[in-house]
Amino acid sequence: MQTSPDRHEYPAHWEADVVLRDGGTARIRPITVDDADRLVSFYEQVSDESKYYRFFAPYPRLSAKDVHRFTHHDFVDRVGLAATVGGEFIATVRYDRIGADGTPASAPADEAEVAFLVQDAHQGRGVASALLEHIGAVARERGIRRFAAEVLPANTKMIKVFTDAGYTQKRSFEDGVVRLEFGLEPTDRSLAVQYAREHRAEARSVQRLLAPGSVAVIGTGRTPGGVGRSVLGNIRDAGFTGRLYAVNKALPDGQKELDGVPAHRSVRDIDDPVDLAVVAVPAEQVTEVVTECGEHGVQGLVVVSAGYAESGHEGRERQRALVRHARTYGMRIIGPNAFGIINTSPQVRLNASLAPEVPRPGRIGLFAQSGAIGIALLSRLHRRGGGVTGVTGVSTFVSSGNRADVSGNDVLQYWYEDPDTDVVLMYLESIGNPRKFTRLARRTAAAKPLVVVQGARHAAAPQGHAVRATRLPHETVSALLRQAGVIRVDTITELVDAGLLLARQPLPPGPRVAILGNSESLGLLTYDACLAEGLRPHPPQDLTTAASAADFHAALSRALADDRCDAVVVTAIPAVGEGSVGDAALAQALRSASAAAPGKPVLVVHVELGGLAEALSAAASTAPQTGSGETPQSISDRASRAEGGEHPRSAPDATPAEGHLPAADAAEGAHLIPAYPAAERAVRALGQAVAYAQWRRDAADPGKVPEYEDIDEKGAAALIDGLLARGQGLTLGTEETCDLLGHYGVQVHRALPAPTPDAAVEAARTLGYPVALKATAPHLRHRADLGGVRLDLADEDQLRRSYAELTELFGAPEELRPVVQRMAPRGVDVVVRAVIDPAAGAVLSFGLAGAASQLLGDTAHRLIPVTDREASSLVRSIRTAPLLFGWRGSAPADTRALEELLLRLSRLVDDHPEVVAVTLEPVVVASHGLSVLGASVRLAPPPARDDLGPRTLPAY
């Protein structure tokens, strides 16, 4: 590495792995003097045309002077970065700081010339765009604010790299050269471009893993059994549409086949390209396998081998080395310690997992970090598939194991645009990048439901997961996920219940629920469950146990036609006796009525009625049970006649087969009705769907972040800069806190210290009676229940008497730290907080003051910046919110003033990330206006915002 005194220390933090447009990866790092041979080799592989575009003249080879110039950098005024794959350069970029006259310069000059060179074989992969993001971030770090680039007009590809970046640009044309100048500060457009590129690249990288054209299973034992041999058999038995190979270095000479699959001793011996390798060798042999795969051009790995971070420190280091080694060759990894992946698409049919059976094809995307939970989820979906899901099953399944590389974020990027996935179910034990996950979840949830269950809620993440720590409690993280549209559930049973409803039925337009069935008791249980979930149920309609299929059809049709109904829960119990409704007949009656009103969801609660669940999910042509005496069409016709209306039927000349969908097409042509064995489970799933549907409607108009003319952003910035000059982090004093908050229109009631009774009297005279006397010692602060506060003191006698009482009860004034404050109008006491979490970002929290709210955990949270609609919902989302709206005849509080306070505080923290923590406590919200009686502010250098920097994969 460089050690010359005119050069700065090697900036290792500039090294990064990135995902390129085609889904492969590359490593970006600074160029050093040790790269001379790599640079020469790289340049020799660049075409003459690309060299001409770079140097504006024929330039067949680099001179020794060129090589020295392009490898010797000071990492401040002259910087070069290279993108590498397999340790070799595939592209380079450099900047040179220049002055106003265009000659080399040093700081404070803030402009630099930038130039790229990309190997022809790697053009079109988005390498230059990624390098521009990274060299731009480096330049900003070194005080450079603008880039200038001179490009030949014929070099349209490079011009497009600059113009598509989203920065504010100025273009000119002189002497046959296009000159581009652009600022480097991130803009809304540049961030949008960056996110779009990130999405395309990460989605493509997952697609390459889930839809390979060829797969090699490495570590297939010579005898039956074992992990590798099992995965090989599962891929073969699933009918994989691509090429499949078995690899085992211990195969005898001459053995060309294993279990009917072409066999080789090394992946290098396979003549054709290999897209995906499933690695099932012992951990100590994986490095050799990765090298072979990288040299053969394998695009991705599924590592099912164990013995990594889940096994302790040594395994963790082995896992880091595995990821670094694989990325060297541009490969992405699922695992290690992974259960595998599944793709049920007819064009792929891949079961590269330890699951012996492929789940039914369907529209649900399933992600599980844990292999054991993945097995449980697949088992439940498979077990209920014949009944509740029918042909609604899994589109793709990913079990990431230790998720050392590919994570839930990557898979979300893929599922967002996957046309074969309508619902996403995720089991997460850790969230490595909560800020990014929240952003991706919000975008995904706006298009398709995302249901998440979090494991390890009350414990640390599993050993195998390398994640950044968050100071936020689990309840806060859950609230932020719900704000992003995520449907949060507590168990995998609820995960499946919600997923099946969302995959099979439309979203409910509202919370009004009709309940009908042949059991009065089951209807009442359902009614109670609806109330508990915050739904608005109609009184249950009891059809009695004598109800026929036609009765069910008629009742369901009436309920669905009722404008006062948004969803219907049908309860059904077994009936005995002559004329009892058969399972298939009842199922067809319900499905026929539901099909006539496809805009409202229908759920069934069945008790010990196994046949009904299967029948509900069967195709419309499913025949009724033997002896039912009715055909599906006759049930529909009779029910329609009973209602005095016409029922749509098939064409008169259609045969029965033509008039009804076959089983394979039923899921595409009609909504299947989910059935649940308990009312509580059905209603809970419905409640989650209602809340999600409301979020979708609200997300269409998220509101805006209002502007306030009295906000002094520049004045606050100057004050913060001056305060931080004292040190790296500090808690502000009372005057400084009031001053900073005042710049954003937040006025704090003055509290004057009262170290003696006479000082308290003087303070009261200054402020004016009536006053409050408060003890501010840490153990008494904000604890009115302990008696450390005296209110409404109207004169000097009352003040002196109260002062004596406090000192007698709690100790000397030095211990109490008493203050005097002017009385505020009576109202509801609330607490407002804002904090910047290093993992999740800036969070605004709100709740009522007092021990009761703290014990109940009744606090609501929103990510900053908060819009006006979000501020309104924040105030109304706590359970004790009725106290603000005139509960039991009390005067309603001024919630508009409260919402404005929330918005102003959100603006302060969003505008100035150095404000890492703010607490306003208490805030008294009166009938008109509010009073901030206490405030504290902490300043510190802001934590790094990885969402504003260049795209990178998590460092390893």
N, C-alpha and C positions, 0 to 999 in steps of 0.2 A: 504494500500500500504506500501512498505518497507520504513523504515525511519532510519535504523541502520546506523551509521556514516561510516561503511566500504562499503556502497552501494551508488551508484549514483542515482540521481533522476529518477523516472520512465520514460522511453523513449516513450512517447505517439506517437511520429511520426513513430514508428515501427509498429503501428497497421495498418492493411490493410484488405480489402475484396478482394478475388480472385475468379475467375471463374475456376472451375475444369474441367477435361477432359470430364466428362459426361454432362456438361452444368450447373450443380448446383454450388452454391457458398459456400464459407467457410470464416471464419474470422481468420486472423492470428494476434496474439498478444503476448507480452512477458508474461512469466509465473511468478507469484508473490507468496508471502507467503499465500495469500488468496485462492490459488488454491489447497490446500492440499487435500480436500475432492474430488474435481474433478479429481485430478490425481489418487487417489486410485480407484475411480469408473471406470475411464478409463482403468487402468491396469487390473482390474478384468475382463473386457470384451475382453482382448487380449488373443489369444489362447496360449497354452503352447508352441507350435512350434515357434510362433513369439517371445515369451519371451526368448526362447532358442537362437534364432538367435541374439537377442539383447545383452544377457549377457553371451553367450557361455556356459551356464550351466542351468540346471533346476532352475527356479526362480519363484515359484508359487505366491509369494506376496511380496510387498514392505515393508521393515521394517520402523520403525519411523525414523531411521537415513537416509534411502534412501529418504523418503518423504521430510525430511528437506533439504537434499542435492539438490534434484531436484526442489525445490521451492524457495530456497534462492540463489539469484544471485546478483552479483555486476554490471551487465550490461556492463562490460568492459572485464574482463578476463574470466568470467563465465556467459554465456547467455543461456536461454532456451526460445523457442517459442512454442506455441501450435496453432493448427488449430482447430477451434470450429464450431459446428453447433448446433443451439438451446441452446447455452450457455455451451454445454458439449464438452470435448476434444474428438477429433477423431484421432489426431496424435500429436506427439511432436518431437522436435529436440533440441539438445543442443550442444554447443561447450565449450571446456576448453582450455585456452591458455597453451601451453607447451614450454619448452626450448629445446635446442639442445639434451639434454639427455632424453627427453620424460617426464620429471616431470613438475608439475604445475609451471607456471611462470607468470610474468607480463611484460609489455612493457619495453624495446623495442623488446622482443621476438615477432616474427611475424608469428608463426605457431600455429594451434589449432587442437585438435582432435574433430571430429564431429560424432554424432550418432543419429539415427532416431528410432522411434517406431510408427507404424501405426496400428490402429484397423483393425482387419481382415475384418470386414464388409465394410470398406472403402478403402481397397487395390484395386488397379487398376483404381482409380479415378484421379490419378495424384497428390495426396496430397503431397507425398514426394518430387516430382519434384518442386512443388511450394514452399515448405518449404526450399529446398536447395537454391533456388533463393534468398529468403528473409534472411536466416541465412548468406548467402554469402555477401549480401549487408551490413548487420549489422557488419560482421567481417571486411569488408573493411573500414567501418566507424571508427572502433576501432583499425585500424592499423595492422590488420592481413592480411597477403598476401597469406598464403597457408593453406589448410586443409589436414589433414590426417585421414583416416578411416580404421579400421580393420573390415573385414567382413568374415564370414565363407563361404567357397566355395559353400556350398549348398544354400546359401541365394542369389540366382541368381537375384531375383527381385531388391534387394537393390544394387547389383553390377551394374545392368543395369541403375538404377537411376543415379549413379555416372558417368558411362562411356558414357551415352547418353547426359550428360549435356553440352558437347562441350568445356570443359576446357582442357588445356594441362595437361596430366596426366603421372604419373610414377607408374607402378604396380610391386609388388614383392610378393613372396610367402615364408613364413617362419613359422615353427612350426604349420602347418596345418591352417594358417590364411592368407587370401589375404589382403595385405596392399596397399592402394591406396593413392597417394599423388597428389595434383593438385593445380595449382595457381588459384587465384580468380579474376584476372583482366579479364574483358570481352574481348572476342576474336570475330572475325568475325563469327566463327562457333558457339560459345555460344549464340551470339545474334540471329543468324539464327535459332537455336534450340528454343530459347525463343519466337521468333516471330511465329514460326510454332506451338508451343504449345498454344500460345495466340490465334492464328487463329482457331485451332481445337476447343478449349474450347468455345470461344465466338460464333462461328458458330453453335456449338451444342446447346448452351443456347438459341439462337434464333429459331433453329429448334424445340426445345421442346415447344416453345410458338406457333409457326405457324402450327405445325402438331401434336396436342394433340390427345390422344386416347379417352379422356373424358373431358367434360367441364361442370362446374357448374356456373350458372348465379346467383349471390347473390344480392338480392335487387329487386326481381321481384314482383311488386305490385299485390295486390289481384284483382284490377280492371284494365281493359284495359287502355293502355296509360302509359306514364312514360318511363324513360330511360331503366330500367332493363327489363321491359316487352317487350319493342321494340327490345332490343338486343336478348332476348330469342326467339321472333318470327322470327327475321332475321336468327338466327342460324338454327332454325327448318326448315324454308322455303327454305333455301339454300340446304337442304338435307345433313347436316353434317353426315359423315359416322361413327362417334364414338358415345359414350354414352352422353346424354345430361340430365342435372338436373336443376330444378328450386329450389331456396332456398330463403325463406322468413320467418324470425322468427315470423312474425305475422299471419302465416297461421293457420286457425282453426284446432283444434284437429280432426284427422281422414281424413283430406284432403290429398290425396296421389297423386293428379295430377293437373297440371295447363296447360291449352292450349295443352293438349295431351302429356305433358312432366311430368315425375316423379318429384314430389315435396316433399321437406323436409324443416323442420324448421331450421336446421343447417347443415353445411357441414359435421359435425361430424356424423350425422345420416345416411350418405350415406355409404352403406356397401362396395362398390368397391372403388378402388383408383380413385382419381381425378387429372388429369394432369394440367388443367388450370382452373383458377377461374376468371370470369369477375365480377368486384366489382362495383356495382351501388347503394351503400347506401350513406347516407349523410356523409360528411367528418368526423364528430365527432364519427361515428360508425365504421369507417374503421379499427381502431386499433384492436378492438375486432374481426372483421372478419379476419384480417391478422393472429391473434393468432390462431383462429380455423383452418384456412387453413394450417398454419405451423405445427400444431399438427397432422393434418390429412395426412400430406405428400404431399400437393399440390406442384407442381413443379414451377409454375409461375403465375403471376397475370397481368390482364389487368384492370387498375383502370380508369374508365370513370368518377368517381366522381370528382366534382370541389370543389373549396374552399381551394386551396393550394397556392403555391408561387405566382400564378397570382393575388391573392387577397391582397397581402401586406406582411408585416413583420410577423404577426401571422401565416398566411398561409405558409410562407416560413419555419418557424420552424416546423410546422405540417408536411410539406413535408420531411424535414430532418429526423424527427422521423419515418415517414412511411418507408423510404428507410432503415434506420438502423434496424428497426423492421423486415422487410421482409428479409433482408440479414441474420439476426440472424438464420432464418430457412432455409437458402440456396435457397431462392426464388428470381427470377428476376422479375422486374416490367416494364411494358409498361404503361407510364403515370406518374403521375395522369393527370386528365383533358384530357384524350385521346379520340380520335374519334373511335379507335378500330383497328382490324386487319382482313385481308381477305386472304384466300388461296383458289384459284380456282382449285387446283389439283383434278382430279376425285377421288383420293384415300382419300381426306380430305373433300373438299367442306365446308370450314368454313367461315362464315360471322359473326364474333364476333365484329360487328361494328354497328354504327347508320345508315349505308347506307341501304335503304329499298330494293335495288336491287343489286344483285351480278354482278360485271362487267364481260364482256365476258372473258372466259379463253384465255390466250395468253402467250407471252414470255417477257412481260415488268414487271420489279420489280419497285414498286412505294413507295416512302417514303416521308412523309410530316410531319413536326413538328406541323403545324397548322391544326386544324380540319376543319376550314373554307376553307383553300386552298385544303385540302384533298377532301372535298366535290366538289369543283370546278374542280379539276383534274379528279376525277372519273366521274363527269358529262360530261366533255368534251370528255373523252375517250369513254364513253358510247354513247354520241350523235354522235360522228364521227365514232363510231365503225361499224355501219351499212354501212357506206360509205367508209371512208378512211381506217379503220382498218379491216373491215370484221371480220374474226375470229382471228385477231391479237388483243389481249387484254392484261389483267393483269395476271401475275402468282401469285404474292403476293403483298399485300398492308399493310403498317404499318403507322399509325398516332400516333406519340409518345407523343403528348401533351406537357407537361412540361419536357419531357425526363429526368426525375430525375434519371433514371437508364439506361435502354436500349436506346442507341443513334444511330445515323446514322452510326457510326463506327462499332457497333455490327452488324447491318443489312448488311453493306458492307461485313463483314467477311462471312456472310451466303450466300449472293448472288454470291460472287466470285466463289464458287464451286457448286452452285445450278444448276443442269442440266436443270431445267425448266425455267431459266431466261437467256435471251440473251442480254437485254438492261436494264440499271438501270436509273431511273429518280428520282431526289431528289429535294425537296423544303426545303431549310435550312434557318432558321432565326438566327442561331448562330452555331458556330463550337467550341465545348468545348475543343477539343484537336487538334489544327490545325496541329501540327507536326505529330501526329499519323494519322489524316485524310489524309494528303498528302501522307504518306507512303502507306496507304491502297488503296487510290485512284489510285496511280501509278500502283500498282500491279493489281488492278481490271481493269483499263483501258487498260492494256496490253492484257487482255483476252476478254473483252466485253465493249461496249461503256458505259460511265458514263456521264450523262447530269445533270447539276446542275443549279438551279436558286436560288439566294440568296435574301431573304427578309431582311428588316430592315437594308439596306445598309447604310442609312444616319442617322440612329438613334441607340440608345442602344438596346441590345437584349431584348426580352420580359421579363417581371418581373419573369415569371415562370422558366426561364433558368438560372441556376447557371453556369456561364462560367468564365474562366480566361480572364482578359483584355489583349488586344493586342494593342501595340502602332502603328502597321502598318495600313496605310489607306486601305480602301476597294479596291482601284485599285491595290495595291501591293498584297493583299491576292488573288485577282482574277488572277493576273499574275502568282502567284505561283501555283494556282490550274491548270491553263492552262499548266504550265510546267510539272505538274504531269499527263497530259493527260486528264484532266477533260474538257468536253465541256461546257463552261460557256455561259448561255443565260440570258436574262434580264427579260423575262416575262413567265408566265405559258403557254401562247399561243405558244411561241417559244419552250418551253420545250416539249410540245406535238408534235409540228411540227417536231422537230429534232428526237424525240423518235420514231415516227411512220416511218420515213424514215429509220432510223438505224435498226429498227426491221423487216423491210420488204424488204430491198434492200441490195445488196453487197456494200462494201466500194468502192468509186471511185479510180481508179488507178492513177489519176492525175487531174489537174484543167481544162482540155480542155472540153468544153461543146458544144454539138450540140443542136440547137433550131429548131423545126419544128412545123407547125400547120396550121390551116385554118384561121388565123387572122394575117395580117401583123402588125397591131398596137400592138397587144398583144405580138407578137414576138419581136418587138423593145423594149417594156417595159422590157421583160425578158432579152434581150441583155444588156440594161443599168443596170439592177439589177445585172447581172453577173459581169460587170466591177466594180460596186460599192463594190462587195464582194471579189474583187481580183481574180476572175476567168478569164479564157481565152476563151471567147465564140467565136464560128464560126458565120459568118453572118447568120441571121435567114432564114430558108427556108419556103417560103409561099406556101402552098398547095392550097390556095384559098378556098373560102366557098363552092365550088362545090366538094371538095375532098370527096371521098368515103372511106369506111372502108378499102378497098383494097389499096387505095392510102396511107393512114396512115401506113398500115402494110409495104408496100414497102419502104416508106421513113424511117421509124424507123429501118427496117432491114438493109438498106444501112448505116445509121448513126452508128448503133451498130457494123457493120462489118468494119468500117473505123478505121484504126490504129491510126489516129490522133484525135480520139474522146474518152473521158474517161467517159462521162455521157451524157444523153439526157433529155432535157426538152421538153415535148409535150404540146403545147397550143391548146385549143379547145374552140370554142364558138358555141352556138346553131345555127343550120342551118334550114331553112324552105324551103318548096317546095318539089315537087315530086322527089323521089330518094335521099332525104337527108339521111345522115347516122344516124342510130339509136344508142341510147346509148349503148345497149348491144352488138350490132355488132361492134361498135368502140372499146369498152372495150376488146372484145375478140380478135380483130385484134391487139391491142397494146400488150396484154398479150401473144399472140402467137408469135409475133416478139421478145418480151423481153425474152421469154423462150428459144429461139434459141441462145441467147447470154447472158447467166446468169452472166457473170463477170462484167457487167457494170450496174450502177443504171439508172432507168428510173423514171421520175417524170412527173405528169400531172398538168397543170394549167387549171382549168375549170372555166368558167364564167356563173353563173346562169344555170348550167347544172346538176341539182341534180341527175338525173338518172345515169349519167356517173360515179359518185363517187361510187354509190352502185354497179354498174356493174363491175367496175374495181376490186373491192374486192370480187366479187362473185366467185364461183367455175367455172372451165373451161366449165362445162356442163350447165351453165346458158343459157337458151334459149334467142334468140334475141327477141326484141319487136315485137309484132304482126304487121304484114304487112311489116316487113323489107325485106322479100323475100330472105334472105340469111341465111345459117347456118354457124356456126363458122368454120366448116371444109371447106365449099366452099369459104369463105373469104380467108382463108389461102392458099388454092390451087390456087385460082385466082391470089392472090398476088405473089405467087411463080412463076406462069407461066409468070406474067408480068415482073418478074426479070430474067426469063430464067433459073431458077433453080428448084430443087426438094425441096419439103417441107416435113419434116418427118411426118408420119401419123401413126395411130394405126395399129395393125395387121389386115390383110385383113378380117379375120373371126371374129373380135371383134364386139360386139354389141356396140351401142352408149354409154350405161352405162359403159361398160368395158373399152372403149377407153378414157374416161375422168374421172378425179378425182371427187368424190363427194365433197360436200361443206366442210364436216368435215376434209377431207384430203388435201384440196387444199393448206392450209397454210404450210403443211409439205412437199408437193411435188413441189411447185412452189413459186416464189417470187410474192407477191401481190404488185400492183403498187399504191403508195400513190398519192392522188389528193389534190390540194390546191386551195382555192378560190382566191388567189392573187399571182401574179408572185413574188413579193418581199418575201413573206413567203416561197415559194418553193425554191427560189434561196438562201435565207438565210440558210435554212436547208441544202441545198446542200453544201454551202460554209463551214458550220460547219463540215459536213461529210468529205469534202476534207482535211480540216486542221487536223482533227482527224486521217484520214488515213495516212497523212504524218507523224504525231507524232508516229503512230504505226511503220512505217518503220524506223524512226530515233531511236525509243526506242530499236529496235533490235540490234543496235550498238551505245550504249550511249557514247562511247568514254572512255577516261581514265584521271585520275588525274596525270599529268606528274611529274616526279622527276627532281629537279634542283640541280646539284652538289654544287653550291655555297650557298645553303641555310644552315644557321647555326641554327638549331632548338634548340640545347642545349644552345648556347650562348644567344638566345632570351629568353629562359625559365629562365636562371639565371638573366638576366636583369629585366624581369617582376617580379620575386620573390623579387628582391631587391627593386624595385619601390613600389610594393604593401606593403612592410614592413612599409612604411611611413603612410599608412592609407587604409581604405576600398575602396576608389574610388578616382581617380584623373585623371585630364587631363594633359598630358605630355607637357613639355616645348619643345621648338624648337629643342634643341640639343638632348634631350632624344627621341623625335619622329624620328629624322633623324637616330639616332643610332639603334633604334628598327627596323625600316623599312629596314635599311641597312643590317641587318642580313638575310633578305629575298630577297636581291638583288634589292630593290627599292631605288633608289638614288633620294634624294630631293635636288633641287637647293638651295644653301644657300641664306638666306635673312638677311642682316645685319641691325641692328637698326640704324636710323639716326635722333637722337633727335635734332640735330642742322645742319645748312648748312655745317659747317666744318666736322662734323661727316659723313655726306653724301658723301662729297668729298673723305674723307679717305677710306670709304667703297668702293667707286667706284675704287680707286687705288688698293685696295686689290683684288677686283674681276676682274677688267679689263673692259675697255669700249668695246662696248656700254652697257649701263645699263638701268634698269627701276626703276622709283621712284613710290612707291605705298603707299597709306594711308591704314592702317590696322585696323582703328577704326571699331567697330562692324557695324555701320550704313553705312560704305563705303566699307567694305571688300567684295571682289568679285563683286563689282558694278562698272565696268568700264563705264557703261552708265551714271553714275553720275559725271564723270570727275575726279575721285580720283586716276587716273593712268596716268603716263607719260612714253612713250616708246621711245626706240632708242635714248637715250641721249648719244651723241658721245664724249662729252668733258666736262670739268669742267664748262665752261660758260653756256652751256645748262642745266646742272644739277642744278646750283645755280639759274638760271632763273626759272626753273620749280618748285624748292623748294619754291621760293617766291610766285609763282602763287598759289600753293596749300594752303599755309598758309594764303594768302590773301582771297582765296575763302571759305575755310572751317574752319579756326580758327588756334589756336596755335598748335605747334607740339605735346604738351601734349594730345590734343584732337585727333589729326590725327594719331599719332603713326606711322610715316613714316618709311619705310624700303627701302633699295637699293638692287637690285637683278640683276645679270648678265642677259642680254638678251638671250632668247632661240630662236632657229630657228622657223620661222613662221610655223603655221599649224592650225589645228582645235582644239579648246578648248573643253575639255570634263570634266565631273565630275564622279568620282568613289567613291562609298560609300559601307561600310559593317557595319552591325549592328546585334546584337544578341537580338532578340525579345523573351521575356519570354515564349510566347505561341507558336510561329511559328518556333523559332530556328534562326540560322544564315542566313542572307540574303545579297546577293551581288546586288548592284544597279548600273546602268550605264545610262548616258544621256549626251547630249551636254550641255555645259555651256551657261548661258545667260538667260535673262528674258523670251524670247520667249518659250524656252523649258519648263521653270517652269510654265508659264501660260497654256501651252497646256498639261501639265502633261506627257510630252514625255520622260518617264523614263522606262527602262526595268529592270526586277528583276529575280534572280535565287537563288535557295537554295544552300547553301554551304555544302559540297565541290562541286566545279564546275569542270566539265570535259572539255577537250579541245574542244569537239564538242559544249558543252553548252556555252563556252566562245565565240566561233565563232558565234553562233546563237544570243547571247546576244548583240553583237556589231551590228548585222544586223536587230534586231527586232524593233528598234525605228523608228519612222516615218521620222526623219531627218537623217537617216543613209546615204542617197545619198551624203550628204556633205563630208562623209569620202571616197567616192569612185569616185571622179573626177566629181562632179556635175558641169554642164555648163563649162566644159573644165578646171576646176581647177586641180591641181596636186593631185592624190590620196594619202591619208594618209597611214602611215605604220600600217595597222590594225594588222599585225602579232605581232608587238611590243606591241600594245594595248592589244591584247588577252593574251600575256605573262604577262603583268602587272596585268590583271584581275586574272589570274591563281595564280600568286605569292601572291596577297592579299588574295585570297580565302584560300590558304595554311596557311598563317599566322593566320587567324581567326580560321580555323579548327584545327590547331595544338595547339593553345593557346586560349581557350575559355575565358580567363581573358581579352582578347582584345575585349571589348564589343562594341566599335564603332571606325571606321576609316573613315576619309574623305580625299580624294586627290582632291584638287581643287585650281587652275585649272591644268589640265594635257594637255599640248600642244602636239598634235600628228602631227609630221611633215612628210615629204615624206620619210625620213629615220630616224627612232628612235623617241623618245618622251622625253618630259621634264616634271617632276613633280615639279610644282612651289610652291605649298602650300600643307601642310598636317597637320592633327590633329589626335590624338589618345587618346582614353579614356580607362583606365584600371579599372577593378572592379572584385571582386570575381565572378566566373561564376555562372549563374543561374542554378538551379538543372535541370538535364537531366532525365526526367521521362522515356524516351525511352531507356536509358541505365540501368536503375534500374530494380528491379523485377517487375513482372506483378502485377498490382493492378487495381481495379475498382476506379473510381473517389471518393474521400473522401466525406463523408457526416456527 
